[in-house]
Every structure is written in C-alpha cells, then in structure tokens.
C-alpha cells in the first residue's frame, strides 16, 4: 500500500454514492414494471423494459467514467469532506 493513501476515503467517494444508486435502482424497478403493465405491456415486455433501464445505467457509466477520467473529480473532494 502506498503511504498517504487512506482507504477510508473511498467510503464517501465511492461506496456511499454506489449504495444510494443501487437502492434507488432497486426501488424504482417495480414502479417501472407496473407502469409498463399499466401502459399495456405484457409481463415479459415489462421485464425487458426493467432490464433495459438497468442496461442503460451500465452503458451510461462508460461515457461518465471517461469524462471523469478526463476532467478529474475537481471540487467533489471538498464537498464530501465538509
């Protein structure tokens, strides 16, 4: 391990936002499925819609990761520590 690196700093920067996103995704999935059913989709189609929402989140992480890699996480460290 390198000196000066504190693994506890990853808790607020990585794990808490990931947990919040996962909880929100899990809480929203049944609502999306019920809304698809209400709009006339069959049960299998409603399942595909929920899967596509999750797939869109994964695919959206790719450009977001490259943007953060290019621009850096300027300003976020001070927000998380205050």
Buried (B, 14 or more C-beta within 10 A) or exposed (E): EEEEEEEEEEEBBEEEEEEEEEEEBEEBBEEBBEEBBEEEBEEEBBBBBBEEBBEEEEEEEEEEEEEEEEEEEEEEEEEBEE
